[in-house]
């Protein structure tokens, strides 16, 4: 992007809350079921039905607000947001307009080693709409109302992000926070977490914002980054050529990697909001908030700080673990069993174990080698029963065969040779076979020593300790 232009980004994120029932009825809401099987009269919008608020959705919403430092309202209400679309059976969506359950808060974003706090305008509760089905409809469309009525929180950021990298980092931090809270599975492919990006550009130094465009259909973090970058360039080209940018809703075409206009953007007045007469206002008392927040888990950034403080890990290692919940759990269980240096366990988990898991396309909670088995292998290395490089081979075999480390070491002959008489016989043989290296070392060439040690390691098939070989070579050459 030209340095004359500044990018302005705000995100609207919809998160499905992982409750058993829907927002205003006890109807089950299981993903992947046949169309229109997770429905009831309320979610179908049948005449005469009345909504009843799902209290658990409020509990989850309060957790999110507290975790993000938002101000929770003492009183909130629900409103009707009117628009007409086939997947909205009532002709309106129950949402919150002028009195959301919370305002403010922030999400910390780390880009290039620097952390910025991106402000939140508001978070509000609402119900999800259904879904239109186009495939296999013989030229028409079908409506699946399984999703209709699912509880949502919509999180609206301030327009404070200045790059697609910041937008993606914002979403990554939000997702991991929600996963730690246990309020949503945040599965973008299944629609549990959906994002719309409001994008505009302006000349650097301009005090006012220019026209913004909303981008929809962003079903991955990668798509968010690409869509923002494309839209930024499109708007700059339009302004540079003297064209106007129209406030509208754009869809993201993932196949063509470009945005396409869908419709002119509505304003709030177009939705004809008014308080829902079927739902009472909600008083959020201090005792309610305290009960919910007393169940709060340790949050990601707090855990990163604790890992650095208690285990003396680097910020990078701590974040790698914390940002991958299955890996973090694997690390903590392994560490509790192994009683080893935390940095040693981190290296095994984030490097050796992860490398094998990536090859097998598995997550840490699917690992064939369980934390207790890895802890046993680490203990064998620490005890000097097997060398680190050989232990890596052992781990790879364990992943394939599920044999214990000791079984593999014994079967493959990987035990460390601790008998000095055997080590000395190898040293003597190497010295006899490498007279030039011996002469070079005695002539002051230090590298020749490591060459001799390396040949000793080769002859021992990796079962001798390099440091002990070095001591013995020096001992022999001193005679």
N, C-alpha and C positions, 0 to 999 in steps of 0.2 A: 504494500500500500504506500502511496505517496506520503511523504512526511508532512505535507501540507494539510492532510486530513486526519481527523480523529474519529475513532469508532465509538459508538454509544450502544451498549447492550443491556437490556433488562430481560430477565427470564420469568416465565410463568410455568410453574411445575405443578402438575396434578399427581397426587399420590393416593392410590387405593389403600385404605386401612384394612388390616388383616383381621377383621371381626368375623364371627361365625355367621351372623345375620346381616341383613342390609341396613341402610341408614335409617329407614323409617318403618321397617317390618322385620319379623324374625325369619323371613324367607332365607334358606341357605344360598350360599354364593360360591360354588366350587367351579374352578376354571376347567375348561376342556370338556364339559358335559355337552350332550346333544343340544341343539338350539331350542330355546324356549322350554327347558325343563327345570331351570332354576328361577321360577317365577311364581308370583302369587297375585291376588287381586290388586294389592297396593302397587307393586312394581309394574303391573300392566296398566295402571291408571284407570281401572274400571270405575264407573260412576258409583258414588255412595261410599267409597272406601276412605278411611281416615288414617293419616300417618301417625306413628308413635316413635319418638326419638330413641335411637339406640344409645344407651348410656356408655357402653364400652367405646364407641367411636369418640365420645367426648374425653374419656380417660386417655386414649391414645393421642388425641389432639393436644391435650394439656401437656403431656410428656414432651411432644415435639416443641411446643412453645417454650417450655421451661429450658429445654436443652439448647435452644437457639437464642436464649436471652430476651425473648419477646415479653411484652406487657400483656397479661391476661385480663380481659374485661371482667368486671363484676357482674355485668348483665349483657346478654346477647340475644339475638332473635334470628328467625329465618324469614326469608323473602321468596317471592315467586319471580323467576326470571323467564320472561315469555319469549319464545321463538318457536317457529313451526318447522319440524323436521320429522321424517318418518320414525326415527329411533327415539323420539321423545313422546311417549304415548299420551301424557297429560296435556301437551301443548305448552308446558312450562317446566322449568327445572327448579327444585327447591334448593336455594343457595343462601348466601348472606351478602347483603349489600352495604348498607351504611353503618351497621353495628356488628362487625366481625368479632369472633371470639378473642382475637388478639391482634395487636399491632406491634411494629418495630421488630427488634432483634437483628441478628447478623449471622453471616456464615464466613468463617475464616477460609481464605483461599491462598494456597502456596504456589507461586510460579517463579521459577528461576531462583529458588532459595529465599525469596521474600514472601512474607505473609501480609495480605491485605484483608480487611474486614469489609465484606459486601453487605450493605444494609438491606433489611427486609421492610417492605411497605406494610404488608399485612399477611396474615394466614387466615383463611376462612374454611368452614365446613360446608359441604354440599353433597348432593347425590350424583352419581354417574348416569350417563345416558346409555341407551342400548347400542347396538352395532348393526350397520347395514352389511348384508352379505351379497356379493356380486357373482362369485364363482358358481358355476353350475346352475344358474337361474334362467337359462334359455332366453337371454336377452333382457331379463328383468332383474329385480333385486328383491332380496328377502330381508326381514328384520328379525334379529335375534335379541330378545330382551333379557337374556341371562345376566348381562352386566348392569341392566337398568336398576337404579336404586342402590348400587354399591357405594359405601361411604368413601368420600374423598376429602382430602384437604388440598386446597389450592394455595400455593406459596408464591407471592408476587415480590420480586426483588426491586430494589431501587435501580435506576439506570446507571450503575456505577462500574460496570465491567467495560474494559477498554480493548479487549482482544478475545478471539475465539479460545485461546489457551486459558484465559481466566474463566470463561464461561464453562469450559469442560471441567476445570479444576473445581469450580463451584458445585457442579453436579456430582462430581466424585465425592467431595466432602459431604454433601447433603445425603447422598446414597449411603455411605458408610455409617453416618450418624443414625439414619433411620433404621438400618440393619441392626446396629447395637441396641437401639431402643426396642426392637422387636415389634414395631408397629406395622411393617409392610415387608413383603419379600422383594420389592423394588425391581421386579422382572420387567424390563422394557419390552421384550419380545411378546409378553403376555398382556402388556398394557397397564401393569401395576404402577409404573412410573412413566409419565408422559410429559414432554416438555415443548413449550412454544417459546420462540425467541423474538423479542422486539428489537429491531435493528435500525439504526440511523447513523448518519455521518454528519460531520460539520467541520468547517475550517478551524484549525487550531486557533484558540484565542476567542472564538465566537462565544458570546455569553448565553445564547439561547439554543435550544435543541431544534433541529429540523424535523421534517416529516419522518415518522417511523413506519416500518413495515413489519407485520407479524408473520413469522414463518411457522407452519404447522407440519405434521407428519414426520416429526423427528424421533425415530425409534431406536437410536443408539447414540452414544457419546461421539462416535466418529462422525455420524451424520450431522450432529449439532455443530461441530467444528467446521466441516465442509460447507454446510449451508450458510453459516455466518460469513465465512470468508468470501463465498460466491456473492452473497447479497451486498456485502460491503463494496466489492469491486463493481457490481452492477450500478449501485447508486452513485458512486464516484464518476463512472463513465457518463451517467445521465446528466449529472450536474456540470461536468466538464464540457458536454456538448450542448448545454443550454436547455436541456429538457427538465420537466418537473418530475419529482417523485411523488406518487399518489399514495395516500394512506390506504392500505388494503391488506388483505390476508393472502399470503403466498403459500403454496404447497411445495414441499421438497421432493423433487424427482430423483430418487437415489440412483436409478439406472443411468440417467442422463447427467447426474451431478449438477443440477441447476434448479433454481426456484421457478415456479409458474404461478401466475395470478389465479386465485380462486374466486374472490368476491371483494367488493368494496367494504372496508372495515366499518362495523357498526359502532355507534356510540352508546353509552349507558342508557340514554333516553329511549333508544330503539327497543330496549328489552322491557320497558314498562314495569319496572320493579314496584312491588308493593308488599307489605308484610303479609305472610301467609296466615290467613285467619283460622286455619285448622291446627296451628302449632302454638303453644304458649311460649313466652319468653323464658330464657334459662338464666338462673342466678348461679354464678360460679363462686361459691363460698370459699373462704380461706381454708376451712377444714377439708374440703374436697381437693383443693390444690395440694395441700400438705400430704394427704393420703396417697395421691398419685405420685408425687415427686419423691416420696419416701421409698418408692420401688425403683427409682432410677438406677440404671447400671453405670459403670465407669465409662465415660465417653471417649471417643478416639483420641483427641488431642491430649486429654488428661492421661490416657494410657501411654501415649508416646513419651510424654514428659516423665512418667513414672519409670518406664523401661530405661530411659537415659539415666535417671537418677539412681535407681536401685541396682540395675544390672550393668551400668556403665557402657551401654550400647551407643553407637553413633546415631544421630538423628535419622540417617538413611536406613540403617538396619531396623530401628524401632518402627519406622513408618512402613517398611516392607511387610513386617509382621502384622502390625495393627490394621493395615488397610486390606488384609486378607484374613477374614475371620477364621476359616478352617485351619489356615497355616498358624495363626496366632494360638489357637487352641492346641494344636499339635505341639508347638514349641513349649507352651506352659506345662503340658502333661509330661513331655520328655524331660524338661528341666526338673520337675518335681521328683522324677524317678532317678535320673542320672546323677543328681547332686554334683554336676560338673560345672566348670566355668561357663557362665551364661554366653559369653562370646563364642566359645567352642560349640555349644549347642546351636546357637544362631547360625554359624557357618554350615553345620551339618544340615540344618533344616532348610535354610534359604538357598543354599548352593547345591549340595549333593542330592538331598532328597527331592528338592524342587526340580532339578535337572531330570531325574528319573521320572518324576510325575509328569512333567511336560512331554517327555518322549511317549509315555503311555496315555497321554491326554486324560489324566485323572486329577482331581483336586485332593487336597491333603486329607479330607475326611473319607476319601475312597482309597487311601494308600494301602497296598497289600502288607507293607511293613508298618506295624503299629508302634506308637511311642515307646512302649516297653522294650520292643525288639531293638529299636534304634538306640535307646539308652544303654542296653547291654553291649552293643557294638562300640559305643563311645567309651564305655568303661573298660573294654578290652584294649582299646588304643591307649587310654590314659594309664593302664597298668603295664604297658609295654609288651603286651602279648601279641600284638600285630601292628605293623607300621601303617601310617596314615594312608599312603597311596594304595596299599593292598586292601585296606579297609574299604576304600571306595569301590574296589572290584567286588568285595564281599557284599556291600549294600546292593549293587546292581544285580547280583545273583539272588539275594534275598527277595528283591522285588519280583523276580521271575518265578522262583521256586517256593517261596515262603518258608524255606529252611531257616533254622536258627543260625546266628553268626558263628557260634562255636562248632556246629556241625560242618559248615562250609569250610572254616579254617582248617579243621582236622582233615576233612576229606581232600581238600586241595593242597595241603601241605604249606599253608600260609603262615605257620607259626614263626615268630621271631627267633632266630638262632641266638641263644644267650650263653652258650658254652664257648668260652674264650679259646679253648684249644681248637675248636672247629673254625672259629673266625681267624685265628692265627695261621692255620693251614692254608686258608684262602689267601691271606695277606702274603705269605711266603711264596705261594704260587704266582701271584700277580707280580711281585717284585722280581722273581726270576724271569718272567716272560716280558718284562718291560724295562730293560736296562737303560734305554735312552731316557725314559721319563724319570728314572731314579737319578741318573746323571744330571738331568736338567734341574731337578729339585735341589740337589746338592750344590748346583751352580747358582742357586738363588732364584729360580723360576717357581714362584709360589703356585701358579696354575697347574704345574705338573703334579702337585700333591692331590688336588681335587680330581685330576685325571686318574690317578691310581685308586683313589677312593671309589670313583665311578666304576672302574673295572672290577673292584671287589664286590660292589653291589650287583653287578651283572652276574658274576660267578655264583653269588649267593641266591640268585633269582629273586632279588628284592626282599629276602628274609633277614638280612643283616642290617643292623642300625648304622647309618652313615657316620654318625658322630663317634661311635665306638670303633668303626673301621679306621677313621682318621687318627684316633689315639693310638691304635695298634700299628698303623703304618709308621707314624712318627717314632714310636717305640722301637720298631725294627730298624728304621733307617738311622737311628741314633747310635746303634751298636757299631 
